[in-house]
Amino acid sequence: MLKFFLSLVGAVAFVAAGTGPGAEAQQPKRGGQFNFAISAETPHYDCHGSDTYATLHFSAPFYSTLLRYNLSKFPEVEGDLAKSWAVAPDQMAYTFKLHEGVRFHDGTTLTSADIKATYDRLRNPPQGVVSNRKATFADIDTIETPDANTVIFKMKAVNSSMMDHFASPWNCVYAAKDLATDPNWPKTHINGTGPFTFVEHVKGSYVAGKRNENYFKKGLPYLDSYRGIFTLQAAAMLNAMQGGQVLAEFRGVSPAERDRMVAAMGDQLRVEESSWTLNLIVAFNVEKKPFDDVRVRRALLMAIDRWGGSVGLSRISTLRSVGGIIRPGSPFATPEAELVKLPGFSKDIAKSRAEAKRLLAEAGVPNLKFVLWNRNLAMPYTPAGIFLVDQWRRIGVEVEHVQSDTAPYLAALRAGNYVVSIDFSNLFNDDPTLSLTKYLSTTKNPLNLSRANDAEIDKLYEQQLREGDVEKRKALIRALEKRLFDQAYQQPLLWWHRIVLTHKTVMGWKMSPSHNLGADLAEVWLNQ
Amino acid sequence: MADVASALPVSVPLARRRGALLEFSRQQPLGAVSFVVIFVMMFAGLLPQFVAPYDPLDIDFAQILGAPSWEHWFGTDAFGRDIFSRIIWGSRTALVIGFASSFIGSAIGAVLGIASAYFGGRIDTWIQRFVDVLLAFPIIVLALVVVAALRKTVVYGVDVNLIIAIAIPIVPRVARVVRAAALTVNVMPYIDAARAAGYSDQRIIFRHMAPNVVAPFLIMFTAFIAQAILLEASLSFLGLGVTEPTAAWGLMLSGNAADFYREAPWMVIFPGVAISLAVFAFNLYGDSLRDYLDPRFKV
C-alpha cells in the first residue's frame, strides 16, 4: 500500500515534467565526451561521510551500490550490484546474490567481503571515520558472507524502511582491501566498480572520468568520457550551457534562470520540473547561549512568515512549499490544517510575532544579536538568508549574515562552530524514517547539527520505525514533529522545487524528485 | 569687548577658507561640481536614515520587481526592496570602505615612499623591489587573492579584511609616487641644513619632508577613493565583498540582478549609475585638486 502511495506521488511529481530525455524512443549512440556542470565542489570523495550532492555528482559515476531506484518507475527499487534478493518472511534477514565477475577499477574482483566491509563502515564506522548513515543501518545485527557472491544482513529488529536504505545512492561500495589499508582511504582516493573510471580531479576546475571497459552491465556506459565542471556561479553555468561548453546541470536552477535559458535557447533546451525531496532547515546550536533556551529558539521560529515567504520566494528561487518534516504532498506529510497549529507555521503572523517578542523579553534577550551561518550557494541559500534576516529584524533581532563555501560551511556545522545556521535535509525519497533520522539525538546521528539530545524524539522515532499500521505510524510521526517544533531545535524553512535544464542532445538521463539519484551517468548518451 | 576679540581669529580663517573654495571653484569648475556630488554622497552616507524613504533591508513580496514609480523612484528589486533606499545606504558602504582603504593604503604607501627616498641605499632597494612585486599583480587580482586568503572579519558591521584587501594594492602605487616627490625634497638645502644641525631622522622625515609631499599624497588619496569604491563594488559583485542583505552597489549588480535584468533593468541601471557617478566624481576631484595644488599647472 505504501509503495502504491509513493508511486502515485512519484507519478504526480512528473506531471509538469514534460517529455524527459529518456522518453524519445531512439537507439542510444555510443561515444562522445559529456561535459556537465556541478555547482559546488565536493569537500572529499567519500559518499558515506557526505550529505551534499556535490559528492554524489562527483563520485557516483565511479561507484556502484547494492540496490538502486528505477527512475522510470520511481520509487521502485532495482538491483545494481545485487542480481537478486530475498527478504525473510519475518523481515529479519535480507539475502543478496551479487553479479559475478564484477571488477573494481584496479582489476580486483568484487566479492561479498567488499559489501560486508562497506556496510560495516556505514553502520559502525571506525574511529576517525564519519558515516552519515550510521543511524539508518543501526538495526543491522550481523552481516554474513556464506560465499563470494552472497551476503546476508541479519536484523536486530524489523525495519520497514530497509529496502529504501539499501537503495540509498550514498552507499557507494568500496573494496575491503582499500578500507583495510586505511578506513579513510575513500575520502581521497577513488576505486569503485561504477561505469566510469577516475581520470583526474583538478581542484577548483573539474573532475574527469572515462568509460569503464570492464563495467559489469554489458553495453554500458554509452559515453566515452565525461567531465564534471565546477561552476559555482549560476550565471557562469548558464552562460556555459548557452554556449554549449556544458550540456547539463543536474541539481536544479531557479525559475528566473529557467525563463532566461528558455528565452535564449528555445527548443535547444529541455526543461524538466518536479517537487524536490529537499528542504532548508533553520538550526540552532543548543550548546550555545542563549539558544540553549527553548523560548529564544521558539521565538525565532515564530517570527518567520513561511506562508508569505513561499509566495514571494517561489517567484525568485527554488524554494516553494511550506511543509513539516515530511515532504508536503507525500503520503506521510502533515496536512496544512494541522501544520498551522504548530509553532512557526501560524498564518496569523502578527499574533505569532507578538508572542515571539514576548518570549524573547521573557528570556531576557529582547535585543538579540547573532550571526546566521549560511552556505555560499546563490540558489536558494542566499535568498533564504536574506529572507530570514528580514523576518528576524521584524521582532527586533539583529542578524549578521555570513556565507561560506561548501567545505568550510559544512566543517563549521559539523564542529558546532555556529550559533544559528541554515542547514539542509537532503533526502532521496519520501520514506519517513529517512526524513526523521535528521532529528534523532546527535549522539545517535551526527547529522543532527542542532546538537540536541532528546530521548522523547528518539523514542517516537523508534516506535514509528516498528509500526506497521499506516495510520498509527502517521500519528507517531505527528507526535515527533510536534515535540521537535515545541522544543524548536530545528525546523524546515521551505521545501524546494526542482527545475533541471539539459541540452536536447543529452539523452538517457532520468528526472526524479531527488538530485541525489541518477548521477552515475551509465545510461546517458549524446544524440549528436 | 572680549567677544569681539575672540571672534576675530575665527572670522579671518573662515573668510580665507571661503576665498579658497571660491578660488578653487573659479579655477576648477568641474572639480567644484564633483565636490558637490561627493558632498551629497557623503551627506547621504552619513545620514541615510533621514534621506532614504524606506528601510533598505525591508522585504515586500507584494512589490517584487516593481518599476520606478512615485512610491519607489528607482523601482524595487527581486525581494521588493526599494532600490533608491538601497543606493542611499549603499553610499555609506562605498564611502566607509573607500575612505578607509584608501587612507590606510595611501598612508602606508606614503611612509614607505618617504622612507625609501630619505634613507636610500639598501633600504630603498628593498622597499622598491617589494613595491615592484606588488605592482606586478593587477589591482583586482591582488585584492582577490588577499580577500580570499583573509576571509571575513566583521567589526561594527564593516568587514575589516575587505578594507585591508583593497588597501594593499594601493600601497605600492602611492609609495612609488610619494617616493618620487620625496626624492626631490630630499636634495633641498633645508634638508641638508637639518641634517647638518643634527636633527634626528624621525624629525627630518615628519617635520620637514612629510609636509612637502602632502600634495601628491592628497591627490593619490582622493583618486584611490574612487579606485577603492570600484574595487569594493567589483569584489562584492564577485561574491567576495560585503554579503547580502547589506546594501552595497556592487552587490546590487550581482545575485538576483543577473537573473532579472531583462524584465527589471532598473535593478542594474541605478546601482551602475551610482558607481559610475561616485568614481567619476572622485577621479575628477582628484584631478582638479592636483591641478589646483600643483604650482607647475599654474604656470
Boltz contact constraints between the chains, C-beta under 6 A:
constraints:
  - contact:
      token1: [A, 235]
      token2: [B, 258]
      max_distance: 6.0
  - contact:
      token1: [A, 256]
      token2: [B, 259]
      max_distance: 6.0
  - contact:
      token1: [A, 256]
      token2: [B, 260]
      max_distance: 6.0
  - contact:
      token1: [A, 312]
      token2: [B, 61]
      max_distance: 6.0
  - contact:
      token1: [A, 316]
      token2: [B, 78]
      max_distance: 6.0
  - contact:
      token1: [A, 382]
      token2: [B, 244]
      max_distance: 6.0
  - contact:
      token1: [A, 386]
      token2: [B, 244]
      max_distance: 6.0
  - contact:
      token1: [A, 386]
      token2: [B, 245]
      max_distance: 6.0
  - contact:
      token1: [A, 389]
      token2: [B, 245]
      max_distance: 6.0
  - contact:
      token1: [A, 390]
      token2: [B, 59]
      max_distance: 6.0
  - contact:
      token1: [A, 401]
      token2: [B, 243]
      max_distance: 6.0
  - contact:
      token1: [A, 403]
      token2: [B, 243]
      max_distance: 6.0
